[in-house]
């Protein structure tokens, strides 16, 4: 008698409490910290790397800004604050989830994902939150210094200063959600180069405010593939509290993409062929 | 010359295997073909259109809007021809002790990785051709001339070789370092900025521009892009400088290999 095909009886973390997830995340942090402290030179190299990254970025924007006209919605100081905001969000994203997207390719191709799927936690939690980059912890210093510098030049009020940390966390959460959804497609393509290319290009697209783009590209990257919502909505609201539309749109799309991520994940697991079998 | 024929046969066999590896994952391959042109339109074209409109048209540092698009399109093409080459596998081979096999094969470590580089170039030439057809067909760039294509391909190959030698040197540092990817990323960041990959070098301050032309970085993308556009003022001087850096990096790699082999124990680093 042939066996009927059915979905694998995976846990999906349905009966696990929030405190269990929190304790597990604390363990992830401890393990990653211990691993990072084994290679102390990496802290220095990562610091140097980020200093070069920040310097080249700032200089690039300064070069382009010299040639931009004066009929843009933002002043030069507001523009550079946008750049500083991007760098701070970049740090948060890299520290908490950045490494996970690279590790995911190996997990899929080498069969390590099998062990993750069998655990009594939702696999999305393990795949995308278990790699914390402790070796870039020192880089919070230059990232914070840059945003304080450009925030002072833009003459932010105390309310705007208070909103900045919250907005940087929300922005990095949004980006992590989009990146997780895109990275999940590696379970279909098996190879990650093309998928990571898409992630990078969306990030490059987002490195300029949405008003730098026009017509169809702006519409597509606002409503369908929301790269324009990575950073722009937060700064637009910060500079003008009446400009809340994009911020509300990004919150709404968060819910849509979260539902999409869970659905895509369950479809991907169904068609996933383990390398270890 | 049976010895030379058999050596060339080994090179060709390795190149074929590497090309098959590079094209194994079809979806990934399709994304590599379509993605760059697609994002060129969405990002570079739109961004620079806004910059030029804000500037009231005209030219920026000697570039009209069409000239800037041509420049960035050729930067995209020359970037595709050099950038994919990475020493990931090389440094892992050293750290995991896998280079022991290359020490006894009749095809050494350098020959193997250089064959992979040549295979990569061949595949990328195919991908770049499709990207170029797309960009010309949709009127995003001016139609290139045959002499420009030939000169540009030549400079792009030299730029690719230069980058491969950089990456090879970074990979050889695995004899001494646990992690080499940070060195590679650092190179890439510096190269991206100093090679004119972000904005043309004409937009840089004069003091930086003149000294950059003596470094290897502009020969990765700026000079190949200018070669495609037939805008290099002194091609022989450019060739001389890039040849100097290629020879210098090759010598450095040979020295690093000899020093590294003294430390190598065959059990992984």
Boltz contact constraints between the chains, C-beta under 6 A:
constraints:
  - contact:
      token1: [A, 39]
      token2: [B, 178]
      max_distance: 6.0
  - contact:
      token1: [A, 42]
      token2: [B, 179]
      max_distance: 6.0
  - contact:
      token1: [A, 45]
      token2: [B, 182]
      max_distance: 6.0
  - contact:
      token1: [A, 49]
      token2: [B, 182]
      max_distance: 6.0
  - contact:
      token1: [A, 49]
      token2: [B, 186]
      max_distance: 6.0
  - contact:
      token1: [A, 52]
      token2: [B, 189]
      max_distance: 6.0
  - contact:
      token1: [A, 53]
      token2: [B, 189]
      max_distance: 6.0
  - contact:
      token1: [A, 56]
      token2: [B, 189]
      max_distance: 6.0
  - contact:
      token1: [A, 56]
      token2: [B, 193]
      max_distance: 6.0
  - contact:
      token1: [A, 60]
      token2: [B, 198]
      max_distance: 6.0
  - contact:
      token1: [A, 63]
      token2: [B, 199]
      max_distance: 6.0
  - contact:
      token1: [A, 63]
      token2: [B, 203]
      max_distance: 6.0
  - contact:
      token1: [A, 67]
      token2: [B, 60]
      max_distance: 6.0
  - contact:
      token1: [A, 68]
      token2: [B, 51]
      max_distance: 6.0
  - contact:
      token1: [A, 68]
      token2: [B, 54]
      max_distance: 6.0
  - contact:
      token1: [A, 69]
      token2: [B, 54]
      max_distance: 6.0
  - contact:
      token1: [A, 69]
      token2: [B, 55]
      max_distance: 6.0
  - contact:
      token1: [A, 71]
      token2: [B, 54]
      max_distance: 6.0
  - contact:
      token1: [A, 189]
      token2: [B, 27]
      max_distance: 6.0
  - contact:
      token1: [A, 189]
      token2: [B, 28]
      max_distance: 6.0
  - contact:
      token1: [A, 190]
      token2: [B, 25]
      max_distance: 6.0
  - contact:
      token1: [A, 191]
      token2: [B, 25]
      max_distance: 6.0
  - contact:
      token1: [A, 191]
      token2: [B, 28]
      max_distance: 6.0
  - contact:
      token1: [A, 193]
      token2: [B, 28]
      max_distance: 6.0
  - contact:
      token1: [A, 194]
      token2: [B, 28]
      max_distance: 6.0
  - contact:
      token1: [A, 194]
      token2: [B, 31]
      max_distance: 6.0
  - contact:
      token1: [A, 194]
      token2: [B, 32]
      max_distance: 6.0
  - contact:
      token1: [A, 197]
      token2: [B, 35]
      max_distance: 6.0
  - contact:
      token1: [A, 201]
      token2: [B, 39]
      max_distance: 6.0
  - contact:
      token1: [A, 204]
      token2: [B, 43]
      max_distance: 6.0
  - contact:
      token1: [A, 205]
      token2: [B, 43]
      max_distance: 6.0
  - contact:
      token1: [A, 208]
      token2: [B, 47]
      max_distance: 6.0
  - contact:
      token1: [A, 212]
      token2: [B, 47]
      max_distance: 6.0
  - contact:
      token1: [A, 212]
      token2: [B, 50]
      max_distance: 6.0
  - contact:
      token1: [A, 213]
      token2: [B, 46]
      max_distance: 6.0
  - contact:
      token1: [A, 217]
      token2: [B, 42]
      max_distance: 6.0
  - contact:
      token1: [A, 217]
      token2: [B, 46]
      max_distance: 6.0
